[in-house]
Amino acid sequence: MMILDTFFCIFMLFAGTQAGPGLLIPLYTYPSDSTWESLKSAASSNPLIEFVAIVNPNSGPGGYLDSTFVTGIAGLTQVGVRCIGYVSTNYGATSVEAVIANMEKYTNWYPQVAGFFLDEMAYTEGKESYYASLTARAVSMGKPFTIGNPGTSTTQAYFDSVNNTVIYETSNLPQLSTLHLSFPNSGCSIIAYDVPAAEVNQSYIDNILQYAHLIYITDDTLNNPYDSLPTYFNQLVDFIRISVSSKNSS
């Protein structure tokens, strides 16, 4: 256990260096879609903002290398976007070996992927070592950035098993009073969909960034709220940029 603890101290030092705060974008579109160019343009114009894009060829890496994704990921990486590969864990029900196999596909086919988005992360006691082992394997692959997505509050042990945790993923904006500061905001993300433009303003963004390093807010809706960027994407980027600039100048 002491060896694992030491390993994670090294991991956190290596993987935790990041700009920000910024955006965690579920980029669940094909690279030829205009969303990729829009993200590329925003990232190249806003170097002080952290941009993390979750790439998802086919509910994971898919069954074959797609050269269009190779080119798309390279283009985003070139302008400072950190691309991470989507992998489902089914709340710990998928075997470690199967998850690692998908991680290895990303590593072999899309070498510029910087880490992994571990979706459907467990949040009840019993699977902590499962996620710790996945993060350890990611580090050994040279892909040290892992985000776990329970989509809700979690425990300290789960929080410590990955580099960043999505503590909220659902429709509507989270009420600030329901969030907590038990975890450092540098390790938290928040995703909200079906949010109208009228509810997204500078004051709210300033406040929510006290709770999360990475956020994503969109007016896209179910069944797939991540098949487009929000109609107010550029304004959302501006709100974050202003918040970051204000913090840096204070």
C-alpha positions in Angstrom: 0.0 0.0 0.0 2.9 2.4 0.8 4.3 1.7 -2.7 1.0 2.5 -4.3 0.6 5.7 -2.2 4.1 6.8 -3.2 3.3 6.0 -6.8 0.3 8.2 -6.7 2.2 11.1 -5.2 4.5 11.0 -8.2 1.5 10.6 -10.5 -0.3 13.7 -9.1 2.8 15.8 -9.4 3.4 14.7 -13.0 -0.3 14.8 -14.2 -1.5 17.8 -12.2 0.3 20.5 -14.0 -2.4 22.3 -16.0 -3.6 25.7 -17.1 -7.0 26.8 -16.2 -9.6 26.7 -15.1 -11.3 25.7 -18.2 -13.6 23.4 -20.2 -14.1 19.7 -20.3 -15.8 19.1 -23.6 -17.5 15.7 -24.4 -16.5 15.9 -28.1 -18.8 13.0 -29.3 -18.8 14.0 -32.9 -16.8 12.9 -35.9 -13.6 15.1 -36.6 -15.1 16.3 -39.9 -17.9 18.0 -37.9 -17.7 21.7 -37.4 -17.5 21.3 -33.7 -13.8 20.3 -34.0 -12.9 23.4 -35.9 -14.8 25.6 -33.5 -13.0 24.0 -30.5 -9.7 24.4 -32.3 -10.3 28.1 -33.0 -11.4 28.8 -29.4 -8.3 27.0 -27.9 -5.9 28.8 -30.2 -7.3 32.1 -29.2 -7.4 31.5 -25.4 -4.1 30.0 -24.2 -4.8 30.8 -20.5 -7.8 28.5 -20.5 -7.5 24.7 -20.1 -9.3 22.8 -22.8 -9.8 19.1 -22.3 -11.7 17.2 -25.1 -13.1 13.7 -24.6 -12.8 11.9 -27.9 -15.1 9.0 -28.5 -14.7 7.2 -31.9 -17.3 4.5 -31.1 -18.4 4.3 -27.4 -14.7 3.8 -26.9 -11.8 3.4 -29.3 -13.8 1.2 -31.7 -12.6 -1.8 -33.6 -10.1 -0.2 -35.9 -7.8 2.8 -36.4 -9.6 5.8 -38.0 -7.2 8.1 -39.7 -9.6 10.9 -39.6 -9.5 10.8 -35.8 -5.7 10.6 -35.9 -5.6 13.9 -37.9 -8.3 15.5 -35.8 -6.7 14.7 -32.5 -3.3 15.9 -33.8 -4.9 19.2 -34.9 -6.5 19.8 -31.4 -3.3 18.8 -29.6 -1.3 21.3 -31.8 -3.3 24.2 -30.4 -3.1 23.1 -26.8 -6.2 20.9 -26.3 -5.6 17.9 -24.1 -7.5 15.0 -25.7 -8.5 12.1 -23.6 -10.1 8.8 -24.7 -13.6 7.8 -23.7 -13.8 4.4 -21.9 -16.8 3.0 -20.2 -16.3 1.1 -16.9 -19.9 0.2 -16.2 -19.5 1.1 -12.6 -16.7 -1.4 -12.1 -18.6 -4.3 -13.8 -16.4 -4.3 -16.8 -13.2 -6.3 -16.1 -10.0 -4.4 -15.6 -8.5 -6.4 -18.4 -11.2 -5.2 -20.9 -10.9 -1.6 -19.9 -7.1 -1.8 -20.2 -7.5 -3.3 -23.6 -9.5 -0.3 -24.7 -6.9 2.0 -23.2 -4.2 0.2 -25.1 -6.1 0.7 -28.4 -6.2 4.4 -27.8 -2.4 4.4 -27.0 -1.5 2.4 -30.1 -3.9 4.0 -32.6 -4.1 7.6 -31.3 -0.8 8.2 -29.6 -1.5 11.9 -29.0 -4.3 11.0 -26.6 -3.1 12.3 -23.2 -5.2 10.1 -20.9 -8.6 8.6 -20.4 -12.1 9.5 -19.4 -13.4 6.6 -17.2 -17.1 6.9 -17.7 -19.8 5.3 -15.4 -17.4 5.3 -12.5 -18.6 3.5 -9.3 -19.2 5.7 -6.3 -20.3 3.2 -3.6 -17.7 1.4 -1.5 -15.9 -1.6 -3.0 -14.3 -0.6 -6.3 -11.7 1.9 -5.2 -8.7 -0.4 -6.1 -10.3 -1.1 -9.5 -9.9 2.6 -10.5 -6.6 3.0 -8.8 -5.3 0.1 -10.9 -6.6 1.7 -14.1 -4.9 5.0 -13.2 -1.7 3.2 -12.4 -1.8 1.5 -15.8 -2.5 4.7 -17.6 0.6 6.3 -16.0 2.7 3.3 -17.1 1.4 3.8 -20.6 2.6 7.4 -20.5 -1.0 8.7 -20.4 -1.2 10.0 -16.9 -4.3 12.1 -17.0 -7.5 10.2 -15.9 -10.9 11.7 -15.3 -13.5 9.5 -13.5 -17.2 10.2 -14.0 -19.5 9.0 -11.3 -21.6 12.1 -12.2 -22.4 12.8 -8.6 -20.8 13.1 -5.2 -18.3 10.5 -4.3 -15.9 9.4 -1.5 -12.3 10.5 -0.8 -11.0 7.1 -1.8 -12.6 7.3 -5.3 -11.5 11.0 -5.6 -7.9 10.0 -4.9 -8.0 7.1 -7.5 -8.1 9.4 -10.5 -6.7 12.8 -11.5 -10.0 14.6 -11.8 -13.6 13.6 -10.9 -16.9 14.7 -12.5 -19.0 15.5 -9.4 -22.1 16.5 -11.3 -23.5 15.4 -14.7 -27.2 16.0 -15.3 -29.7 18.4 -16.8 -29.9 22.0 -15.5 -27.2 23.9 -13.6 -26.2 22.7 -10.2 -27.3 24.8 -7.3 -24.2 26.2 -5.6 -25.6 25.5 -2.2 -25.7 21.7 -3.0 -22.0 21.6 -3.8 -19.2 21.4 -1.3 -15.6 22.3 -0.9 -14.5 19.0 0.6 -12.4 18.3 -2.5 -10.0 20.9 -4.0 -11.6 22.4 -7.1 -8.5 21.5 -9.1 -9.6 17.9 -9.0 -13.3 18.4 -9.8 -15.4 18.8 -13.0 -19.0 19.7 -13.6 -21.1 18.9 -16.7 -24.6 20.3 -17.2 -26.8 20.0 -20.2 -30.2 21.3 -21.3 -29.3 24.7 -19.9 -30.8 27.7 -21.7 -28.5 30.6 -22.5 -30.4 33.0 -20.2 -29.1 31.0 -17.2 -25.4 31.2 -18.2 -23.8 34.5 -17.0 -20.5 35.8 -15.7 -21.5 35.7 -12.1 -22.5 32.1 -12.2 -19.3 31.1 -14.0 -17.2 33.0 -11.5 -18.9 31.1 -8.7 -19.0 27.6 -10.2 -15.2 27.8 -10.9 -14.7 27.9 -7.1 -16.0 24.3 -7.0 -14.6 22.9 -10.3 -11.5 23.3 -12.3 -13.2 22.1 -15.5 -16.8 22.8 -16.5 -19.1 22.1 -19.5 -22.5 23.7 -19.9 -24.7 23.2 -23.0 -28.2 23.8 -24.2 -28.0 20.5 -26.1 -30.5 17.9 -24.8 -31.1 14.2 -24.5 -30.9 11.6 -26.0 -27.4 12.8 -26.8 -26.5 16.2 -25.3 -22.9 16.0 -26.6 -23.4 15.7 -30.4 -23.0 19.5 -30.8 -21.4 22.4 -29.0 -23.7 24.8 -27.1 -25.2 27.6 -29.2 -23.5 30.0 -26.7 -20.1 28.2 -26.8 -18.1 31.4 -27.6 -19.8 33.3 -24.9 -19.1 30.5 -22.4 -15.4 30.6 -23.4 -15.4 34.4 -22.9 -17.0 34.1 -19.4 -14.2 31.6 -18.4 -11.5 33.8 -19.9 -12.7 36.8 -18.0 -12.9 34.8 -14.8 -9.3 33.5 -15.3 -8.0 36.9 -16.2 -9.6 38.5 -13.2 -8.2 35.8 -10.9 -4.7 36.2 -12.4 -4.8 40.0 -12.0 -6.0 39.9 -8.4 
